[in-house]
Amino acid sequence: ALARVPRATTDSASVEIRGKQLQVRVIRPGFVRNGKQIFN
């Protein structure tokens, strides 16, 4: 999923999805560059 978050947000966060708290990773939205995946 995509979300807009403040720049000061750390590498991880907690979100609520369908009533459940989940830990998420915060990454930049550029998922593919020159045909190659740029995140782990």
Backbone hydrogen bonds, N-H to C=O, Kabsch-Sander energy under -0.5 kcal/mol:
donor,donor_aa,acceptor,acceptor_aa,energy
5,V,3,A,-0.6
9,T,6,P,-1.9
13,A,24,V,-2.1
15,V,22,L,-2.7
17,I,15,V,-0.6
17,I,20,K,-2.7
20,K,17,I,-1.7
22,L,15,V,-3.1
24,V,13,A,-2.8
26,V,11,D,-3.2
27,I,25,R,-0.6
31,F,29,P,-1.8
33,R,36,K,-2.5
36,K,33,R,-1.7
38,I,31,F,-1.9
